Amino acid sequence: MTARKAAPRKHRPADCPVCKGTGEIPVPVRLGRARRVVGTQNGFCLNCLGSGLNPDTD
């Protein structure tokens, strides 16, 4: 028998530079007439649409 060929390794796509691969980013919470920032909450990363992968790589 012939020797088996190793399957080519699939490379992992790069992480999103904005959210660092998490898919979420901190979004400031504003309150009152002066719209002052009172805290932050988790928001959806608009660069990768929550997938955590870099959309610029092909």
N, C-alpha and C positions, 0 to 999 in steps of 0.2 A: 504494500500500500504506500501511497505517497503521503508525505507529511502535510498536516493541515495548515492552511494559511490563517494567520491571525486576522480577525475582523478589524477593519479600520476604526480607529477611535473617533467618536463624535465629540467635537469640541463644544464646550458649554458657552452659550451666548454671553456677551458682556453685560454687566449690570448697568442699570440706568444711572447716569451721572447726577441726576437731580435728587432722586430718592435713595440712592445707594443700594438698589435692589429690593427695597421693602414694598414699594407700591404705594406708600403713604408719605405725606409731607405735613409738617405742622402749619396750621392756618390760624392767623390771629382772630380772636373773637372780639368784636367791637360792640360797645354798649353806650346808650345815652345819646343826647343831642350833639354832644361834642365828639362822638364816635371814638371815645378813648378805648385803648386796648386793655381788656381785663383778663386775658388769658389766651390759651391756644387749644386747639382741638385737632385731631387727625383728619386730614383731607386726602382726597384722591389725587394721585400724581397725574397731571395732565400731559406730561411728556411721554410716559410709557403706558398710560391708561390703566394703571394698576397692576400691570404684569410684572414689573420689576426688571424687564429686559430692555437693553438699549435699542431704540427704534431706528437708529441711524446705521446699524450694521446690517449688511446683506448676507 
